[in-house]
Amino acid sequence: MTRRALITGITGQDGSYLAEFLLDKGYEVVGMVRRSSTVNYERIAHLMDSVQFHSGDLLDQLSMVEALQEHRPDEVYNLAAQSFVQTSFGQPVLTGETTGLGVTRLLDAVRLVDPEIRFYQASSSEMFGKVREVPQNEDTPFHPRSPYGVAKVYGHWITVNYRESYGLHASSGMLFNHESPRRGLEFVTRKISHGAAQIALGKATELRLGNLEAKRDWGFAGDYVDAMWRMLQQDEPGDYVVCTGETHTVREFCEAAFARVGLDADDHVVVDERFYRPAEVDLLVGDGSRAADRLGWRPTMSFTELVETMVDADLALLEGRLDRLA
């Protein structure tokens, strides 16, 4: 019997890769999208004939109940959120409503419509914030440093609560930074890859960034959706750190990106204090032992390969050689 999955946030980076992944496995895929006159389907344009769409919003519980009743999915992947950390400082209430309480609304819809639905919650390494230990694992205490991180902590714990209170097969993926050519331009990694490509092509002369010494554990988003799926195939639900186990500075990302186009990052990158966060997260690096041992999951793309893939895609995009985001 064909399995059916519902994905919130299907138009985003992770949603697009997950939709591709599930379609390749023979799933029927339903994407929940907010009704808007300007919905951006760029990342899934090549999937439009293969995916069903349902209008819904994490701010409106009835729309989620109706989506579950109409499509009767076997699995729900909650990837929708206000996901840009910097924006969360300016819009903390909206971030809390969407990224935090939106999880509760969807979990409660699952509980009411069909408690047998398997549920995946997209948690985040930003929950660790001001880290208590290095590397961070599933038992590391949280100390979020942004409204986004705080909302993700709420979403994580409400998922645990519904699992323990109602017996839902609800799992949480504590994903460390995962990037790709489909990353939004507001995110620092894509800002770097796109900026390096622009400068290489003579379309810009400098790239202005914030804290170059922040350290992150960066992997490829296309790898990480495999881990999401594996969590929902387990007999028992659980929480998993998904990461590479390596950490690199923003400066290192710049150096690799500019080296790809034969340039020196120091000649073009300008530190601009406007891009600093009110409360910085200095170091994130994960311990993915549980995911490796229980899920059999490991990343396939190295840091250098990731950076070069992103730069190459932005060069192709700017030169008009790319039909769609890779």
C-alpha positions in Angstrom: 0.0 0.0 0.0 1.4 3.4 -0.9 2.4 5.5 2.0 1.4 9.2 2.3 3.3 12.0 3.9 2.3 15.5 4.7 5.0 18.1 4.8 4.7 21.6 6.3 7.2 24.0 4.9 7.4 22.1 1.7 8.5 25.2 -0.3 11.6 25.7 1.9 15.0 24.2 1.5 14.4 21.1 3.7 10.9 20.6 2.5 12.0 20.5 -1.2 14.7 17.9 -0.5 12.4 15.9 1.7 9.7 15.9 -1.0 12.1 14.6 -3.6 13.4 12.0 -1.2 9.9 10.7 -0.3 8.7 10.7 -3.9 11.8 8.6 -4.9 10.7 6.1 -2.2 7.2 5.8 -3.7 5.3 8.0 -1.3 2.4 10.2 -2.1 3.4 13.6 -0.9 1.1 16.4 0.3 2.5 19.8 0.9 0.8 22.3 3.2 1.3 25.9 2.1 0.0 29.2 3.4 -2.5 30.9 1.2 -0.8 33.9 -0.4 -0.8 35.8 -3.6 3.0 35.4 -3.9 3.8 31.8 -2.7 7.3 30.9 -3.8 7.4 27.5 -5.5 10.9 28.0 -6.9 12.5 25.2 -5.0 9.8 22.7 -5.9 8.9 23.9 -9.4 10.1 20.6 -10.8 7.8 18.7 -8.5 4.6 20.5 -9.1 3.0 17.7 -11.1 4.0 15.1 -8.4 2.9 16.8 -5.2 -0.6 17.6 -3.9 -1.0 20.9 -2.1 -3.3 21.9 0.8 -3.8 25.4 2.0 -3.1 25.7 5.7 -1.2 27.6 8.4 0.5 26.8 11.7 -1.4 29.7 13.2 -4.7 28.1 12.4 -5.4 24.8 14.0 -8.6 24.1 12.2 -6.8 24.2 8.8 -4.4 21.5 10.1 -7.2 19.3 11.4 -8.9 19.6 8.0 -5.6 18.8 6.2 -5.2 15.6 8.2 -8.8 14.6 7.8 -8.8 15.1 4.0 -5.4 13.4 3.2 -5.0 10.9 6.0 -1.2 10.8 6.0 0.8 8.0 7.5 3.6 10.5 8.4 3.7 14.2 9.1 6.9 16.2 8.9 6.7 19.6 10.5 9.4 21.8 8.8 7.5 25.1 8.7 8.7 27.9 10.9 9.9 31.5 11.1 13.4 30.1 10.6 15.7 33.1 10.3 17.4 33.8 13.7 18.1 37.5 13.0 14.4 38.1 12.2 13.3 36.5 15.4 14.8 39.4 17.4 12.6 41.8 15.5 9.5 39.6 15.5 9.7 37.6 18.7 5.9 37.1 19.1 5.3 35.9 15.6 8.3 33.6 15.9 6.9 32.2 19.1 3.4 31.7 17.6 4.7 30.0 14.5 7.9 28.2 15.6 6.7 27.3 19.1 2.9 27.2 19.4 2.5 26.1 15.8 4.0 22.7 16.9 1.4 22.3 19.6 -1.5 23.0 17.1 -0.2 20.4 14.7 0.5 17.8 17.4 -3.0 18.3 18.8 -4.4 17.9 15.3 -2.6 14.6 15.0 -3.9 13.5 18.5 -7.5 14.4 17.5 -7.6 13.0 14.0 -5.4 10.0 14.1 -2.9 9.2 16.9 -1.3 6.5 14.8 0.2 9.2 12.5 4.0 9.3 12.9 5.2 12.9 13.6 8.6 14.5 12.9 9.5 17.8 14.6 12.3 19.9 13.1 14.3 20.9 16.2 17.5 22.9 16.0 21.1 23.2 17.3 20.2 26.8 18.1 18.5 25.3 21.2 21.9 24.7 22.7 22.9 28.4 22.3 25.4 29.2 25.0 26.7 25.7 25.1 27.2 23.8 28.3 29.5 21.1 26.8 31.4 20.3 23.6 30.3 18.5 21.5 26.5 18.7 22.1 24.4 15.6 22.3 20.8 14.7 23.0 21.3 15.1 26.8 23.1 18.5 26.6 21.1 21.2 28.5 19.6 23.9 26.4 20.5 27.6 26.7 19.0 29.3 23.7 20.3 32.8 22.8 17.5 34.1 20.5 13.7 34.1 20.3 14.0 31.6 17.5 16.1 29.3 19.8 13.6 29.7 22.6 10.6 28.9 20.3 12.5 25.8 19.1 13.0 24.6 22.7 9.3 24.9 23.3 8.5 23.0 20.1 11.0 20.3 21.1 9.6 19.8 24.6 6.0 19.9 23.6 6.8 17.1 21.1 8.3 15.1 24.0 5.3 15.9 26.1 2.8 14.6 23.5 4.9 11.5 23.0 4.9 10.8 26.7 1.3 12.0 27.5 -0.6 10.5 24.5 1.7 7.8 23.2 2.3 9.5 19.9 5.1 8.3 17.6 6.6 11.8 17.7 10.3 12.2 17.1 12.5 15.3 17.2 15.5 15.9 14.9 18.0 18.2 16.6 19.5 19.3 13.3 22.8 21.3 13.2 23.3 23.8 10.4 22.5 22.2 7.1 23.0 24.1 3.9 22.6 23.8 0.1 22.2 25.9 -3.1 18.5 26.1 -2.1 19.3 28.0 1.1 17.7 31.5 1.3 19.9 34.4 0.5 19.4 35.9 4.0 21.3 33.0 5.6 25.0 33.6 6.0 26.2 30.6 4.1 24.2 31.4 1.0 25.1 35.1 1.4 28.7 34.1 1.2 28.5 31.7 -1.7 26.3 34.2 -3.7 28.6 37.1 -2.7 31.7 35.3 -3.8 30.1 34.4 -7.2 28.9 38.0 -7.7 32.4 39.3 -7.0 34.0 36.7 -9.3 31.7 37.8 -12.1 32.4 41.5 -11.5 28.8 42.2 -10.2 30.0 43.3 -6.8 33.3 44.3 -5.0 32.7 43.5 -1.4 30.7 41.2 1.0 29.6 42.6 4.3 29.2 40.1 7.2 28.9 40.0 10.9 30.8 37.8 13.3 33.4 35.9 11.3 34.6 33.9 14.3 31.3 32.1 15.1 31.8 28.4 14.7 29.1 26.0 13.2 28.7 22.4 12.3 27.7 22.6 8.7 26.3 19.7 6.6 24.3 19.2 3.4 20.6 19.5 3.7 20.0 16.7 1.2 21.7 14.3 3.5 19.7 15.5 6.6 16.3 14.7 5.2 17.3 11.0 5.0 17.8 11.2 8.8 14.3 12.7 9.3 12.7 9.8 7.4 14.8 7.2 9.3 13.5 8.5 12.6 9.9 7.7 11.6 10.8 4.2 10.5 11.9 3.2 14.0 9.7 1.0 16.2 10.0 3.5 19.0 10.1 7.3 18.7 13.0 9.4 20.0 15.2 12.4 19.7 18.3 12.6 17.6 21.2 15.0 17.0 21.9 15.2 13.3 25.3 16.7 12.5 28.7 16.2 10.9 30.7 16.3 14.1 33.0 19.0 12.6 33.0 22.7 13.3 34.3 25.6 11.1 34.2 29.4 11.5 32.3 31.7 9.2 35.8 33.0 8.2 36.7 29.5 7.0 33.5 29.3 5.0 34.5 32.6 3.4 38.0 31.4 2.6 36.7 28.2 1.0 34.1 30.0 -1.0 36.4 32.7 -2.4 39.2 30.1 -3.0 36.7 28.3 -5.3 36.6 31.3 -7.6 40.3 32.0 -7.3 40.1 35.0 -4.9 41.3 35.9 -1.4 38.4 36.4 1.0 40.5 39.0 3.0 40.4 41.3 -0.1 36.6 41.4 -0.3 35.0 40.5 3.1 34.1 43.5 5.3 33.0 43.1 8.9 29.8 45.1 9.6 28.5 45.3 13.2 25.0 45.7 11.9 25.0 42.0 11.2 25.9 41.0 14.7 23.2 39.3 16.8 22.2 40.9 20.1 23.2 37.7 21.8 25.8 35.6 19.9 26.1 31.8 19.7 29.8 31.3 19.5 30.3 27.5 19.1 28.1 24.7 17.9 29.3 21.2 17.1 27.3 18.0 17.4 27.8 14.4 18.6 25.8 12.3 16.1 26.6 8.9 17.7 23.0 8.1 18.4 21.9 8.8 14.8 24.8 6.7 13.5 24.2 3.8 15.9 20.4 3.6 15.9 19.5 5.0 12.5 22.5 4.0 10.5 22.8 7.6 9.3 26.0 9.4 8.4 26.6 12.5 6.3 28.0 12.0 2.8 29.2 15.5 1.8 32.3 17.1 3.3 32.5 20.8 4.3 34.7 21.7 1.3 32.4 19.9 -1.1 29.4 21.7 0.4 30.9 25.1 0.0 32.1 24.4 -3.5 28.7 23.0 -4.5 27.0 26.2 -3.3 29.5 28.5 -5.0 29.2 26.6 -8.3 25.4 26.7 -8.2 25.4 30.5 -7.6 27.9 31.0 -10.5 25.6 29.0 -12.7 22.5 30.9 -11.5 24.1 34.3 -12.1 25.3 33.3 -15.5 21.9 32.0 -16.5 23.1 28.4 -16.8 20.8 26.9 -14.0 17.3 25.8 -14.8 16.4 25.3 -11.1 18.1 25.3 -7.7 20.3 22.2 -7.3 
